[in-house]
């Protein structure tokens, strides 16, 4: 087996690992943004309903 094959495999697997990590970070960030939007929607709904709805919850 030529010397460049293991080196090439090492580079490719390292790049693949980095891509997988970046993808996981992106998914986590998207989930966080979704959570913030839900929280914002709840707060806006409560503000629209008025202070008495906040007290009754």
Secondary structure as GFF3:
##gff-version 3
##sequence-region A 1 57
A	DSSP	alpha_helix	3	49	.	.	.	ID=ss1
A	DSSP	alpha_helix	51	56	.	.	.	ID=ss2
###
